[in-house]
Amino acid sequence: MRNLILVITIFTLLISSIVFNGCGKGDKDKSAKEILGAGATFPYPLYSKMFDAYGKEKGVKVNYQSVGSGAGIQQLTSKTVDFGASDAFMSDEEMSKAPAKVVHIPICLGAVTVVYNLEGITTLKLSPDVLSDIFLGKIKKWDDEKIKSINPDAKLPGKEINVVHRSDGSGTSFIFTDYLSKVNEGWKSSVGTGKSVNWPVGLGAKGNEGVGGLVKQTPASIGYVELIYALQNNMPMASLKNKKGNFIAPTLKSTNAAANVSLPEDTRVSLTNSDADEGYPIVSFTWILLYQEQKYENKSEEKARELLKLLSWMAHEGQQYAEPLSYAILSTEAVKKADAILKSVTYAGKPLL
């Protein structure tokens, strides 16, 4: 009888061990296939499509919180997400405050367009100095001689220009003000570049929706929104004079052309006012940010590898979803740089790809 009890006890313990270990392994596998990210709102429609397609194909669930570039960097820095996302690359100061080295993976290209509300005018050209002076409040009326000289056939009204800008911190504002700082010394010295700046003139509105909506509602107004928003809402967009002296309309083709230039190894580069002949001048990458060394906060090697596989897929196969959603695909040069950066990511010092 005693032997029978002993056998039953051993058998029970064995079964419990198998069940426990099996469940643990299952939980571990499940955790590795659940990835959390947060950041930029600009690429959210594209990321949503990519993550859905990847999930169906690979069985990996990606939970992305569209909370803005600044918040994405903060959450990555605090290690509450597996990756951050930003329309503005991290500054040297931000990089130095991060607990470990952060790398930037470009995913697609976006453009910031200048939209306006002028009755009867569907074509408008603006030069860098004119655009800067409008947002500085130096050019106050639409029939100003500087605007008329580059739009001789347009019947410009003698109305006050109503400037609209973002009220919230955003990567879109960073790209726009980065461009203005490059093309106008007065802007650079008095306002500068940033996700949030002290705007000299105008009304503030939150998000692309807020700026676009206010421009639509306000006659004789001008503002800036992302290309995808302007296209989706059929808003008139100004052609801008680029560095080579060509007036370029914001399109997917001219956005992509802006990136056909030499890129640094870390891809932390501003593409505004680029040297590309046919490039639209207000263009930027949007990046996925992650730590180069992935062994931290009890993260498993399996989960780190799943993250790298996802990002590699986004830079290659995932590009097919960009143009249908009005995003410009990565240039060949950018894809090469992204591949090299991904190969530099490690787990306990060993490459994951």
Secondary structure by P-SEA (a helix, b strand, c coil): caaaaaaaaaaaaaaaaaaaaaaaaaaaaaaaacccbbbbccaaaaaaaaaaaaaaaccbbbbbbcccaaaaaaaaaacccccccccccccaaaaaacccbbbbbbcbbbbbbbbbbbccccbbbbcaaaaaaaaaccccccccaaaaaaccccccccccbbbbbbccccaaaaaaaaaaaaccaaaaacccccccccccbbbbbccaaaaaaaaaacccccccccaaaaaaabbbbbbbbccccccccccaaaaaaaaccccccccccccccccccccccbbbbbbbbbbcccccccccaaaaaaaaaaaaaaaccccccccccccccccaaaaaaaaaaaaaccccccccc
